[in-house]
Amino acid sequence: MTKLLLPTVHPKRVLFALAGVGHRTSSRTFWSVAGTADPAFIPQVPTVHQSFCVFQPISPEEALEEENILKSIAWPKTSSMTSLKNSSNPKCSKFTILPKMGGGQWYIGDQLEVSIIMKDYNCHPKTSGGDFLVASLKNRNLQAGVSGQVIDHLNGSYTAVFLLVWEGQADVEVILVHSSEAVTVLKRLNWENPDRVSFKSVFRLGSVAESTVCNICLQPTVQPVCNFTDVCTGEPWFCLKPKNLSCDTRIQHSKGDYLLPLKTQVDKLFMVKINLKVPVQSSGSSSVTVYQKSKGTTNTVLTLNVLVMVHLYGDSTVRQWFDYLTKIGDLKEFNLQTQKTTGTRTSPLLSLDHNNRILVTYDCHGPPLQYISIATSQLHYIANKLDSIMGGSNTVVALSVWAHFGNFPLEIYIRRLLSIRRAVLRLLTRAPDTLVVIRG
């Protein structure tokens, strides 16, 4: 049964009372978080957060792990923008493929290094790090690609490191996603305005329908709030209560508006084709040719005597695996009619190769989810889906969760992964032969 939150107005803050135990406090909001399936996951000591987001309860041990994770992935100190001319300019910046150590040809298994030098709009070398760079190797003919590890030397220079994994041409691509100055702005926005990406839900009973705003990070309000916190995982989710309908009439989830509250000068750090997701050019050749160390003939015959089940869970990046697998083999997608109600391609998806006894399924993860529209009956948290499968040597599970969490505090993403990890451990405990693949 969905719980209704009844707010009590105080002079300096709004208090929301939720059924359950465990508390989160902030300068503006006090939440009593609904209990999880396992009380051991509820922290003994309240945690203070300056955001108005509700964080899933975790154990003291996991809280320490979360703290260590945040320290290990802390972004280098970035500077605020004093002038656009002093910010990172991808057109002046360059990357260079470094020669192979010891010389000679490139072979599969070798490590390729690329030097990246970032410059400002005066084409002067930057003297500090913090740029968000994505480096990859691609071969479009083979439809092959691999991401590189980008090392920030904190002085305006970076090194991208790749493992060469296919024979043939490998093209280097370096993208400036955000300048270090833009990262400074985004870090502030993620903390101060985590609700800048809004979500909506449709509530319907008969001919009466209403739409309200939903979020993990729901601004304090005097309006009643529907609590859709998952009873098994403890994952929080809230919607403003419709005026004339009950919380139990929620039928559809969709993304809402995207607001970027930027000052006039700061918005120049987010210009498409100028300094937002723009390629960095090469100072020389941008590709290498990769050879096999030794060629031989290998005949592989795969015989399947049992049903093989492949379960894909997560965002659209793993849904693309479903699309690819369905195209290359004898898998035939079974129409589950999910698109009739939403008008777009959403989960669940299912493909079956009857002759070879292969089943492939895809389910999206639970909110936050920036889908155009999806029935709430099809919104499932990955941890719950993992708890529902038997597992075994004939079962493959692939997970990918990240893209829809970019505008929230990192704690929300970390706690979602902790919840999924607990479910993975439960799965591997009851079915150790299950293969679990995590897309990085």
C-alpha positions as CSV (number, residue, x, y, z in Angstrom):
1,M,0.0,0.0,0.0
2,T,1.4,3.4,-1.0
3,K,1.9,5.7,2.0
4,L,0.8,9.3,1.9
5,L,3.1,11.9,3.4
6,L,1.4,14.7,5.4
7,P,3.6,17.8,5.7
8,T,3.8,20.0,8.8
9,V,4.9,23.5,8.2
10,H,7.5,25.0,10.6
11,P,8.8,28.5,10.5
12,K,12.3,27.6,9.1
13,R,11.7,24.3,7.4
14,V,9.1,21.8,6.2
15,L,8.8,18.5,8.0
16,F,7.7,15.4,6.2
17,A,6.6,12.4,8.3
18,L,6.9,9.0,6.6
19,A,6.1,5.7,8.2
20,G,9.1,3.6,9.1
21,V,12.4,4.1,10.8
22,G,15.8,5.7,10.1
23,H,16.2,9.5,9.7
24,R,17.9,11.9,7.3
25,T,18.2,15.6,8.3
26,S,19.1,18.6,6.3
27,S,18.9,22.4,6.7
28,R,15.5,22.4,5.1
29,T,13.9,18.9,5.3
30,F,13.5,16.1,7.8
31,W,12.6,12.7,6.5
32,S,11.8,9.5,8.4
33,V,12.7,7.0,5.7
34,A,10.4,4.0,5.1
35,G,12.0,0.8,6.4
36,T,13.8,-1.6,4.1
37,A,13.2,-5.4,3.8
38,D,16.3,-6.0,6.0
39,P,16.5,-3.7,9.1
40,A,20.2,-4.4,9.2
41,F,20.6,-1.9,6.4
42,I,19.3,1.0,8.5
43,P,22.2,3.1,9.8
44,Q,22.4,3.6,13.6
45,V,23.6,7.2,13.4
46,P,21.7,9.9,11.4
47,T,23.6,11.4,8.5
48,V,23.4,15.1,7.8
49,H,23.1,16.2,4.1
50,Q,22.9,19.7,2.8
51,S,20.8,18.5,-0.2
52,F,17.0,18.0,0.0
53,C,17.4,14.5,-1.6
54,V,16.4,11.4,0.3
55,F,19.2,8.8,0.5
56,Q,18.5,5.1,0.8
57,P,19.4,3.8,4.3
58,I,22.7,1.8,4.4
59,S,24.6,0.0,7.2
60,P,27.5,1.7,9.0
61,E,29.9,-0.6,7.1
62,E,28.5,0.5,3.8
63,A,28.5,4.2,4.9
64,L,32.3,3.8,5.5
65,E,32.7,2.2,2.1
66,E,30.7,5.0,0.5
67,E,33.0,7.5,2.2
68,N,36.1,5.7,0.8
69,I,34.5,5.5,-2.7
70,L,33.8,9.3,-2.7
71,K,37.4,10.0,-1.7
72,S,38.8,7.6,-4.3
73,I,36.8,9.2,-7.2
74,A,37.0,12.8,-6.0
75,W,37.4,15.1,-9.1
76,P,40.6,17.2,-9.2
77,K,40.1,20.7,-7.9
78,T,38.7,22.9,-10.7
79,S,38.7,26.6,-11.1
80,S,35.7,28.9,-11.6
81,M,35.4,30.7,-14.9
82,T,37.0,34.2,-14.8
83,S,36.8,34.6,-18.6
84,L,35.7,32.3,-21.4
85,K,39.1,32.9,-23.0
86,N,40.8,31.1,-20.1
87,S,38.6,28.0,-20.3
88,S,39.5,24.8,-22.2
89,N,39.1,25.1,-26.0
90,P,39.0,21.8,-27.9
91,K,39.9,23.5,-31.2
92,C,43.3,24.6,-29.9
93,S,43.9,21.4,-27.9
94,K,45.6,18.4,-29.5
95,F,46.3,14.7,-29.0
96,T,49.3,12.7,-30.1
97,I,49.7,8.9,-30.5
98,L,52.9,8.0,-28.7
99,P,55.3,5.6,-30.3
100,K,55.3,2.0,-29.2
101,M,57.8,1.4,-26.4
102,G,60.7,-0.4,-28.0
103,G,59.4,0.4,-31.5
104,G,57.9,-1.9,-34.1
105,Q,54.4,-2.8,-35.1
106,W,51.3,-2.8,-32.9
107,Y,49.9,-6.2,-32.0
108,I,46.7,-7.4,-30.2
109,G,47.4,-7.2,-26.5
110,D,49.7,-4.2,-26.7
111,Q,49.0,-1.0,-24.7
112,L,48.5,2.2,-26.8
113,E,49.2,5.5,-25.1
114,V,47.9,8.9,-26.3
115,S,49.1,12.3,-25.0
116,I,46.5,15.0,-24.7
117,I,47.4,18.7,-24.3
118,M,44.6,21.0,-23.4
119,K,44.7,24.7,-24.3
120,D,42.5,27.8,-23.7
121,Y,41.0,30.1,-26.3
122,N,44.2,32.0,-26.6
123,C,45.7,28.6,-27.6
124,H,47.9,28.8,-24.5
125,P,48.5,25.5,-22.6
126,K,46.3,25.0,-19.6
127,T,48.2,24.7,-16.3
128,S,45.5,22.8,-14.3
129,G,43.5,19.7,-14.8
130,G,39.9,18.7,-14.2
131,D,38.6,18.5,-17.8
132,F,36.1,15.8,-18.5
133,L,37.6,13.9,-21.5
134,V,36.4,10.7,-23.0
135,A,38.8,8.7,-25.2
136,S,38.0,5.7,-27.3
137,L,39.3,3.4,-30.0
138,K,36.9,2.6,-32.9
139,N,36.7,0.6,-36.1
140,R,33.4,1.3,-37.7
141,N,33.8,-1.4,-40.4
142,L,34.1,-4.0,-37.6
143,Q,31.6,-2.2,-35.4
144,A,34.2,-2.5,-32.7
145,G,35.1,-0.1,-30.0
146,V,36.9,0.2,-26.6
147,S,37.2,2.9,-24.1
148,G,40.5,4.2,-22.8
149,Q,41.5,5.2,-19.3
150,V,42.2,8.9,-19.1
151,I,44.9,9.9,-16.6
152,D,44.9,13.5,-15.4
153,H,48.3,14.9,-14.7
154,L,46.7,18.0,-13.1
155,N,48.8,20.4,-15.2
156,G,46.7,20.6,-18.4
157,S,48.1,17.4,-19.9
158,Y,46.4,14.0,-19.9
159,T,47.3,10.5,-21.0
160,A,44.8,8.1,-22.5
161,V,45.7,4.4,-22.3
162,F,44.1,1.7,-24.4
163,L,44.3,-2.1,-24.8
164,L,44.4,-3.2,-28.4
165,V,41.9,-6.0,-28.8
166,W,41.2,-6.4,-32.5
167,E,43.1,-6.9,-35.7
168,G,43.1,-4.1,-38.3
169,Q,42.7,-0.3,-38.1
170,A,42.1,1.3,-34.7
171,D,41.0,5.0,-34.8
172,V,41.6,7.2,-31.8
173,E,38.8,9.6,-30.7
174,V,39.1,12.1,-27.9
175,I,36.1,14.1,-26.9
176,L,36.0,17.1,-24.5
177,V,32.7,16.5,-22.8
178,H,33.0,19.4,-20.3
179,S,35.8,21.8,-19.6
180,S,37.2,21.9,-16.1
181,E,35.4,25.3,-15.6
182,A,32.1,23.6,-16.6
183,V,32.8,20.8,-14.2
184,T,32.9,23.4,-11.4
185,V,29.5,24.6,-12.3
186,L,28.0,21.0,-12.6
187,K,29.4,20.0,-9.2
188,R,27.6,23.0,-7.7
189,L,24.3,22.2,-9.6
190,N,24.4,18.5,-8.6
191,W,24.3,19.6,-5.0
192,E,22.1,22.7,-5.1
193,N,19.7,21.8,-8.0
194,P,19.6,18.0,-8.2
195,D,15.9,18.3,-9.3
196,R,16.8,20.2,-12.5
197,V,15.8,17.1,-14.4
198,S,12.2,16.6,-13.4
199,F,9.9,13.6,-13.7
200,K,6.1,13.2,-14.0
201,S,3.6,10.6,-13.2
202,V,0.0,10.2,-14.5
203,F,-2.7,9.2,-12.0
204,R,-5.9,7.9,-13.5
205,L,-9.2,6.6,-12.2
206,G,-11.9,6.1,-14.8
207,S,-12.2,9.3,-16.8
208,V,-10.3,11.4,-14.3
209,A,-6.6,11.9,-14.9
210,E,-4.0,14.1,-13.3
211,S,-0.2,14.6,-13.7
212,T,2.2,15.6,-10.9
213,V,5.9,16.1,-10.4
214,C,8.0,13.2,-9.1
215,N,11.7,12.8,-8.0
216,I,14.1,11.4,-5.5
217,C,15.0,15.0,-4.8
218,L,11.6,16.6,-4.3
219,Q,11.6,20.2,-3.3
220,P,10.1,20.8,0.2
221,T,6.4,21.7,-0.2
222,V,3.2,22.1,1.9
223,Q,1.4,19.8,-0.6
224,P,0.7,16.2,0.4
225,V,3.3,13.8,-1.1
226,C,2.9,10.2,-2.2
227,N,5.7,7.9,-1.0
228,F,6.6,5.3,-3.5
229,T,9.7,4.0,-1.7
230,D,10.3,0.4,-2.7
231,V,9.4,-1.9,0.2
232,C,12.1,-4.5,-0.7
233,T,15.1,-2.4,-1.6
234,G,14.3,0.8,0.3
235,E,14.9,2.9,-2.9
236,P,13.1,6.2,-2.4
237,W,10.8,7.8,-4.9
238,F,8.2,10.5,-4.3
239,C,5.4,12.3,-6.2
240,L,3.2,15.2,-5.3
241,K,-0.2,13.8,-4.6
242,P,-2.9,14.6,-7.2
243,K,-5.6,16.9,-6.0
244,N,-8.6,14.6,-6.7
245,L,-7.0,11.1,-6.8
246,S,-5.3,8.7,-4.4
247,C,-1.7,7.7,-4.6
248,D,-2.7,4.2,-5.7
249,T,-4.0,5.4,-9.0
250,R,-0.5,6.1,-10.5
251,I,-0.2,4.4,-13.9
252,Q,2.5,6.1,-15.9
253,H,6.0,7.5,-15.5
254,S,7.8,9.9,-17.8
255,K,10.5,12.5,-17.9
256,G,9.6,16.1,-17.4
257,D,11.5,19.3,-18.0
258,Y,15.2,19.9,-18.0
259,L,16.2,23.1,-16.4
260,L,19.8,24.5,-16.3
261,P,19.7,27.5,-14.0
262,L,22.9,29.2,-15.3
263,K,24.0,32.8,-15.2
264,T,24.5,34.6,-18.5
265,Q,28.2,34.3,-18.6
266,V,28.4,30.7,-17.2
267,D,26.1,29.4,-19.9
268,K,28.9,30.0,-22.4
269,L,30.6,27.0,-20.9
270,F,27.8,24.7,-22.3
271,M,27.7,25.6,-26.0
272,V,27.1,22.7,-28.4
273,K,29.8,22.3,-31.1
274,I,31.9,24.9,-29.2
275,N,32.9,23.4,-25.9
276,L,30.3,20.7,-25.1
277,K,31.0,17.2,-26.4
278,V,33.5,18.4,-29.1
279,P,36.3,16.3,-30.6
280,V,39.9,17.1,-29.9
281,Q,41.9,17.0,-33.1
282,S,45.1,15.0,-33.6
283,S,48.5,16.6,-34.2
284,G,49.4,13.8,-36.5
285,S,48.0,10.4,-37.4
286,S,44.9,9.5,-35.5
287,S,45.0,5.7,-36.1
288,V,47.2,2.7,-35.9
289,T,47.2,-0.7,-37.6
290,V,47.0,-3.7,-35.3
291,Y,48.3,-7.2,-36.2
292,Q,47.9,-10.6,-34.7
293,K,51.0,-12.1,-33.1
294,S,50.4,-15.4,-34.8
295,K,47.6,-16.6,-37.1
296,G,46.0,-20.0,-36.8
297,T,42.8,-21.7,-37.8
298,T,40.3,-22.2,-35.0
299,N,37.1,-24.1,-35.5
300,T,34.6,-23.5,-32.8
301,V,31.4,-25.5,-32.6
302,L,28.9,-24.5,-30.0
303,T,26.3,-27.0,-29.1
304,L,23.5,-26.1,-26.7
305,N,21.6,-28.9,-25.0
306,V,20.0,-26.7,-22.4
307,L,18.0,-23.5,-22.4
308,V,20.4,-20.5,-22.2
309,M,18.8,-17.4,-20.6
310,V,20.4,-14.0,-21.0
311,H,18.9,-11.3,-18.8
312,L,19.9,-7.7,-19.5
313,Y,19.0,-5.0,-16.9
314,G,19.7,-1.3,-17.0
315,D,19.6,1.7,-19.3
316,S,19.6,2.1,-23.0
317,T,23.3,1.2,-23.3
318,V,22.6,-2.4,-22.4
319,R,19.3,-2.4,-24.3
320,Q,21.5,-1.9,-27.4
321,W,23.0,-5.2,-26.6
322,F,19.5,-6.7,-26.8
323,D,19.0,-5.0,-30.2
324,Y,22.4,-6.2,-31.5
325,L,22.0,-9.8,-30.3
326,T,18.5,-9.9,-31.9
327,K,20.0,-8.8,-35.3
328,I,23.1,-11.1,-35.6
329,G,21.6,-14.5,-34.8
330,D,18.5,-16.5,-35.1
331,L,16.8,-14.7,-32.3
332,K,13.3,-13.4,-33.0
333,E,11.9,-10.7,-30.9
334,F,8.5,-11.5,-29.4
335,N,6.1,-8.5,-29.4
336,L,5.0,-8.0,-25.8
337,Q,2.8,-5.0,-26.9
338,T,4.6,-2.6,-24.5
339,Q,4.8,0.0,-27.2
340,K,1.1,0.3,-27.7
341,T,0.6,2.1,-24.4
342,T,3.7,4.2,-24.5
343,G,4.3,5.1,-28.1
344,T,8.0,4.3,-27.8
345,R,10.3,1.3,-27.4
346,T,10.4,0.5,-23.7
347,S,10.8,-2.6,-21.6
348,P,10.2,-5.4,-21.1
349,L,11.7,-6.8,-24.3
350,L,12.1,-10.5,-25.1
351,S,13.8,-12.5,-28.0
352,L,13.7,-16.2,-28.5
353,D,15.8,-18.7,-30.6
354,H,13.6,-21.8,-30.3
355,N,15.9,-24.1,-32.3
356,N,19.0,-23.3,-30.3
357,R,17.1,-22.8,-27.0
358,I,18.3,-19.2,-26.3
359,L,16.2,-16.7,-24.5
360,V,17.2,-13.0,-24.2
361,T,15.3,-10.5,-22.1
362,Y,15.7,-6.8,-21.3
363,D,14.2,-4.7,-18.5
364,C,15.0,-1.1,-17.7
365,H,16.0,-0.1,-14.2
366,G,13.7,1.7,-11.7
367,P,13.5,5.5,-11.4
368,P,15.1,7.9,-11.9
369,L,14.5,7.0,-15.6
370,Q,14.4,9.6,-18.3
371,Y,12.0,7.7,-20.6
372,I,9.5,9.5,-22.7
373,S,6.8,7.4,-21.1
374,I,6.6,3.9,-19.5
375,A,3.8,2.2,-17.5
376,T,4.6,2.1,-13.8
377,S,3.7,-1.6,-13.8
378,Q,6.9,-2.1,-15.9
379,L,9.2,-0.1,-13.6
380,H,11.3,-2.6,-11.6
381,Y,14.4,-2.1,-9.5
382,I,17.2,-4.3,-10.7
383,A,17.7,-5.8,-7.2
384,N,14.2,-7.0,-7.2
385,K,14.6,-8.5,-10.7
386,L,17.7,-10.3,-9.6
387,D,15.9,-11.8,-6.6
388,S,13.3,-13.2,-8.9
389,I,15.5,-15.3,-11.2
390,M,16.7,-18.8,-10.3
391,G,20.2,-18.5,-11.9
392,G,22.6,-21.3,-12.7
393,S,25.2,-22.3,-15.3
394,N,22.7,-21.7,-18.1
395,T,22.0,-18.1,-16.9
396,V,23.9,-14.9,-17.9
397,V,23.0,-11.5,-16.3
398,A,24.3,-8.2,-17.7
399,L,23.9,-4.9,-15.8
400,S,24.4,-1.3,-16.8
401,V,23.3,1.6,-14.6
402,W,24.7,5.1,-14.8
403,A,23.3,7.4,-17.5
404,H,20.1,8.6,-15.7
405,F,21.9,9.5,-12.4
406,G,24.2,12.2,-13.8
407,N,22.4,15.2,-12.2
408,F,22.1,13.7,-8.7
409,P,24.5,13.7,-5.8
410,L,26.9,10.7,-6.1
411,E,25.6,9.2,-2.9
412,I,22.3,8.3,-4.7
413,Y,24.2,6.4,-7.4
414,I,26.5,4.7,-5.0
415,R,23.6,3.5,-2.9
416,R,21.8,2.2,-5.9
417,L,24.9,0.1,-6.8
418,L,25.2,-1.1,-3.2
419,S,21.6,-2.3,-3.4
420,I,22.3,-4.1,-6.7
421,R,25.5,-5.6,-5.3
422,R,23.6,-7.1,-2.4
423,A,21.2,-8.7,-4.8
424,V,24.0,-10.0,-7.0
425,L,25.6,-11.6,-3.9
426,R,22.3,-13.3,-3.0
427,L,22.0,-14.6,-6.6
428,L,25.6,-16.0,-6.5
429,T,25.0,-17.5,-3.1
430,R,22.0,-19.6,-4.3
431,A,23.4,-20.1,-7.8
432,P,27.2,-19.8,-7.9
433,D,27.5,-20.8,-11.6
434,T,25.6,-17.8,-12.8
435,L,27.6,-15.5,-15.0
436,V,27.2,-11.8,-14.1
437,V,28.6,-9.2,-16.5
438,I,28.8,-5.6,-15.4
439,R,29.1,-3.0,-18.2
440,G,31.7,-0.4,-17.2
